[in-house]
């Protein structure tokens, strides 16, 4: 048997922020556009890491 932890997060599409996560072994698997009545839509990058 094996076990593990999956870490999923969404981050703003900013190069400096994404670089930090990539350096810490997160991998991008998708993007999504936010939908809110209060703010304009913007893109979020979805990242994943297996521990």
N, C-alpha and C positions, 0 to 999 in steps of 0.2 A: 504494500500500500504506500501511496505517496500523498503528500498534502502540499498545500501552498496557499498563497494569498494573491489575489488579483487586485491591483490598484488601477482605478479608472478615474480620469479627471478631464475637465474641459478647461481650456485656457484661451485667452485672447490671442488672436493671430498677430503676435509681435515677435520679431526675430530674436531679440535678447531673451525674452521669456522662454520661447521654444528652444533656444540653444541651451538654456539651463536644464530643461527637462531631457533633451536629447543626450546631454553630457551625463545625466544621471540614469541612463538606460531606459527611458520611456520611449515608446514607439508610437507614431501617429497611425491611426487606423481609419479615421473618418473626419469629416467636418460637418457642422450644421449651422444654419442661419437662425438667429434668435428671433422670437416673435413676442413683442411687448407693446402694449398701448402707450406706455410712458416714454419709451426711447425708440430711436431708429434701429432697424435691424442691423446686426453685425455678425461676422463670422466667428465661430468658436471652433477650435481644433480639439479633437478628442484624442486622448493619449492613453496608453495602456502599459502596465509593467507587471510582470510575473515575479513574485518573490519566493 
